């Protein structure tokens, strides 16, 4: 695809921007309109005509596609002088989706688009769970084996991404509820290849102390929160221990987000008043006026991006839009047969063994039989912290917890039922022309096509996402 170089509105850094393309009988000038900046170049358009923008000039700041640098020094200056100071909106950030669903291929694709790819660092060794013959016999031996395998594979993935993108901003996602979350952060820091770390699925009061250490100064870290209270508790931990406060916060809205949700009580997950994004942004600003805050959950269209920025957020995070692509770790057949099937409902339940409510597709889970329970326990890799897994207690009950290491690994491998996490806006996206081929068949787009669509189309009426 043709690309162009230009300076952003602040004029300090060279960008390598993919061109948006307009369909006119196969031959047309390639044009990108971002904010007040226009670039053009001659070329041939092969983009499927369903990608036509809904209006000619998207109101999207150029900095949302500005992740390209010629050397590490420029990147560091951009992070510290532009993003952390709030001078420009952050490049679009991909949500972290474990296990393996926001893997290296997805990170590369988002980076090529000009956004910030997020490598999931949640139980990176999950492929080992699919090879039971390779697992150690004893439970403690399996636990140590799984953690070691996760760190080795994570380091390998980071190194592979850096071979292609040595100077771009790359993020990683860590789940605090996982047993090896501390070791995962250590491995990320030691790799030297990650710029941003997002920590969710828990309240990491230990993070301010860890990131204050000398070996972690090259990494910016943020905490995923859904309320002022959560942000305040982390800031208090930083102050109490003389640690380093988060460099940014990421507000994830439970009423729209996919997978595990930040609201611990299922009955309050969809309470839009409790999780009002404008109020949460204002409250965090009161706590820490100069700390950037990103917004995720319910963002998949141009006007929703603009709305988030208009509320004072410094950037946006998109998960489901990135999940439903060829480059994500979700198999294409699963996307076509389940995610793009309007007969499959989106639901919220509390069956995750983490005890967090989660949003997923309404597909059958693994049957709660004694055989399945015994096999899961026989090959348990102790993925969650001690005392946090509800599967041994309720896995045999109707409506009880599932084994998340087993079921997510099998989803990644190609199982088309089971645990299929999604955001609420998946229901809205079903009507997007992006997912329909010329013959009316279900179509899985590339990451570039999906994000271009998000940047050039407004949400349809009745969208199940951020109100505009």
N, C-alpha and C positions, 0 to 999 in steps of 0.2 A: 504494500500500500504506500502511496506517496506520502512524504512527510515534509514539514517545513520548519524552519528555524526562525525564531523571533524573540523579542524581549517582552517580558510581561509589563503590565501597566506601571509597575514601580521602576522598570527599566534596568534592573541590576543583574539579572541572570538570564542566560540563554536557555531557551526551551526547544525541545524537539517534539513538535505537536503533530499527532495524526490528523489527517484532513477529513472533515465531514464531506459527504459526497451527495450530489443531487442527481436523481435519475431522470435523464431525458434521452430516451432511445439509445442508451448505451454510450453516448458521447456527450460529455459536458465538463465544464470547468469544475475542479474540486474546490470547494469553498468551506472555510470554517469561520463562523461568526461566534465569538465568545465575548460577551460584554460589549465594549466599544471597539474591540480589535477585530480586524478582518484580514485573513491571509488567503491567497489563492495560488493555484498552480494548475497547469494543464494536465490532463490524464484521462484514463478511461474508467468509467464507472461500471462496476459489476454488482453493486449493492442491490439486494432484493427490493422491489418497489414499495413493499410494505413499510420500509424504513423512512419514507418521506416525512420530514418534520411537519408538525401540526401548524407551525407558523415560521416565517423565514428567518427571524432573528432571535435565537434563544437568549433569555436574560440570565446567563450563567457567567460568573466571573472567570476570566482566563486562568486564574491561579488554581482552579479546580482540576486542571489538566496540566500541571506544571512540574512533574516529577522527572526532571532530566538535568544532569549536571556533568560538567566536563572533568571535575576533580573533586576529591573529598572535602577540600577546603571550602569550595563554593557551596557544597551541600550543607556543611556545618554552619556556615554563615547564614544560609537561608533558614535553617531550622531555628537558630537562635535570634537572628535579627528580624526575621519576617513572620514566621509562624508563631513562635512563643510570645512575641510581642503583640500579636493580633493585627499586624499591618495589612495582611492579606488573608483571605480565606484559605484554609488548608486544601491541598489536593483531596479529591474524593477518596475515602478510605473504605476498603473492603472489610466486612465483618469477618471475624475469626470463626470458622466452622469446623469443629472436630466431629468425628475423627477422620482426618484426611480430606475433608470436603473443600477446605480452602488450602489445598496443597501447593506444591511448587509450580505446577502448570497454571493454576489460577493466579498465583502471585505474579508470574511472568506476564500473563495476559493483561492484568490490571496495570502493571508497570508500563507496558507498551502503550497503553491507552493514556498514560500520564497521571494515573492515580497512585495511591499507596496500597500495595498488596499486603495482606495480612496472612502470614504463614501460621497455621494452627500448630501450636506446640502442646496440645492436649493429648497425652498418651500417644506419642508419635510411633511407639513400637507396636501399635495395634495389629499390624499384619502377623505378628508372632502368634496372636490369639487365634488366627485362622489355621495355624499349623500345630495342632496339639501334640503331634509326635515329636516336635522340637522342644516342648516345654519340660522344665525340670520336674522331678517327682514331688519334692516337698514344697509346702506352701511358701515358706520363707525363701527357699531357693528360687521359686517362680517369681516372687515379688522382686527380688534383687535382679534376676535375669531380665524381667520386663523393664525395669527402670534403666538398666544398662543399655538394653536394646533401643529404648526410646531416645536416650541421649546420643547414641551413636548415629541413629537415623536422622535425628534432628540436625546434628552437626553436618551430616552429609548433605541434607537438603539445603541448608543455609549456604554451604560452600558452592553447591551447584547453581543456586540463584545468583550468587555473587560473581560467578564466572561470566554470566551474560550481562549482569547489571552491577558493575563494580562501584558505581557512584550514586545510584538512585536510593531514595528513601525506602526502606523495607521494614515492615512491622511484624510482630509476633503476638500471638494470643495465648494467655496462660489461664487455666482454671484453678482457682485457689483450693477448691474442694478435693482436687486430686491429691493422692498420697505423696507424689513426688513433685509437687509444685515448686518447692524451694530448690530442689535439685535441677528442675527444668530451667528456672531462672539463672541458676549458676551456669548451666550449659550454654544458655543464650548469651550471657555476658562473656563467657570464655571464648565463644566463637568469634567475637569481634565483628560479626556481620549483620547485626540487627540494630536499627536506629531507635525504634519505638517498641515498647512492650505494653500491652493492655492486659490488665489482670481483672478477671471477673469470677462469677460463681463463688462468691464468698466475700468476706471483708478482710483484706490482707493487711492487718495492722503491723505485720513484720516488714512490709515492703519499704517504708521510709528508712528504717535502719539498714536494710540490705543495700538499697540504692545510694546510700550515703557513703558506702565504702569506696575506696580509691579505684578499685578495678571496674566499678560500674558507672563511672562518671561520663563515659562516652555514650551511655544509653539513656534516652528519655523514657520515663514511665508514666502511665496513667492508670486510673482505677475506674472500672465500670460501675456506675451507680444508677439508682432509680429514684433517689430522694436526697433532700438536703441532709437528712440525718446520717446517711451512709457517708457522704462526703465529709461531714463534720467529724465523724469518728476517726476517719483516716487522718485528717488534719491534726486532730488532738494527739493521735499516736505519734505523728511526726514531731510535734512540739514537745510532748512528754519525754521522748527518748532522744531528743536532739538530732532527729533524723532529717531526711530530705523529703519535703512535701512533694506530692505528685506534680509532675510538669504539666499535666493536663487531666481533665476528667472527661469521661465519655458517658453521657446520659443515655440509657437505653429504656425505651418506653414499653412497659409490660403489656399494654393493651394492643400493641402492634408487633412486637419483636418475635423472632422465631426461636425455637429450641427452649432452653432453660430461661426462665423469667426471673427478674429481680424482685418481684413481689412474692413473699413467702406464703401468702394465703391465697388459695385458688379463688375464693369468692370475691377477692379484690383485684384480680388480674385485669379485668376490663373496666375498672373504675377510672374513667377519663378525668374526672375532677381531682381525684387523689394524685394522679400522675400527669398533671397539667404541665406541658413542657415550658411554657412561658414562666410560670411561677417557679419551677425548679431552677431554670436559668437565672432568674433574678435572685433567688435565695443563695445559690452558689456564688454569685457575684458579690453578695453581701459578705460571705465568708472569706473569699479570696478574689478580690477585684481583678487582678491581672492574670489569673490562670485561664488559659484557653479551655473551652468546653465544646465537645463534639456532640452531635445528636444522632441517634440511630433508632430504628424501629419505625416502620410505616413510611419510609422514604424510598421512592422508586420512580419518581417523575420529576420533571423540571420545576413545576410550580411548588412541589413539596420541598425541593432543595432551596428554592428562593425563600419560601416561608421560614425554614429553619434558620437561614442566614439573617432574615429579617427580624427574628426573635432575639438575635444577639449571639447565636452559636457561631463558633469560628470554623466549623466544618461539619460534614455529614458522613455517616457510615451507612453502607448498603450491604445487606446480606442476601436476601432471597433473590434479588435481581441478579446477583453474581452466581448464586447456586444453580439457577436454571440456565446453564450455559454448557457448551461442549468442554470447556477447560476445567470446570469444577470436578471434584472427586465423585460427584453423584453420577452414576451411569446414565447414559443417554436414554436407554430403554426405560429406566425407572422414571425419568423426567417425562417421557412421552406417555407411558402407560398409567402413571399415578398423578404426578404433579399437574399435568396438562389435561387431566380428565375431570370435567366439571361434576361428574357424579361422585367423586371422592371429596368428602367434606374436610374442612379445616376445623380442628377442635383444640380445646385446652383440657388437660387433665393433670392429675398428681400421681402418675404411675412411675415416674422416673425414680430409680433407687436413691437419687440424691436428696429426695424429699422436696425438691423445688418443683413448682408447677411448670409445665412445658406446653408449647404449642406445636402440634404435629398434624399430619394427615391421619384421617380416621381409617386406618388399615389394621388388619388383624395382627396381634402380637403373638409371640411364641407361646404355645399352649402351656398352661401351668401343670405339667405332669411331673411325676416323681422322676421319670427318666431324664427329662430336660433339666430339672433341678440338680440331680446328681451330676450330670455332665458339666453344668455350669460351675458347680462348686469344685469339681475335680480339676477343672482347668482355670480356676480363679487366679487372676494376676494381681489382686489387691489394688485395683486402680483408684479407689476412693480412700480417703483418710479413715483410720480406724474408727468404728462406731458410726460412720456416715452412710453406709450402704444398707438400704432397707430390703434388699432382695432376699437375704436369708430369712428374714422375719415374715415377709408377706408374699414371697414369690409363688407359693403354692395356693394362695387364695385367689378367688375369682375377682378380677379388678385390682390385683396386687401389683407389686413392682416387677420390672423386667431386669435381666442382666444387661447392663448398658454396654459393657465391653464386648460381649458376644454379639448383641443385636446391631450395634452401630458398625462393627467390623463386617458383619454379614451384609448390611446395607451397602457399604462401600464396595464389597465384592460382587454385588449384583442382585441380592435378594430384593424382590419388588414389593414385598409387604414388610411388616415389622415396623421399626422406628424410622419414620421419615419426618424430620423436623422441618418446619416452615414458618414464615411470618404470615400475619393476617392478610397482607396485601397480595398474597398469591392468588386469592379469589378474584381480585380486581384484574390482575395481570392476565388471567385466562382470556380476556377479551382483546388483548393487545394483538395487533396484526403481526407483530414480531414472531409470535409463536404459531402462526398459521402459514402453511406453504401455499403455493399457487393453486394446488389441487384440493385445498381444504384439509390436508393432512396435518398432523401435529408436528411441529418443527422445533428443534433445539438450536438456538442461535449461538454464535460465537460470543465471547466476552465483549469484544469490540462492538458488535452489533447491539448487544443488550445495553451497554452503557451509553452508546450513542443514542439509542432510543430514549433512555432515561433522561438524557440531557436535552432532548429536542421535543419531548411530548409532555403535555400536561395530564394530570390525573383525570380520568373520566368521572362523570357525576356518580355519587354514591361510593367512591373509592373507600376501601377499608384500610386507610392509612392516615397520615398526618393531614388534618383539615387545612385547607388553603383559603 
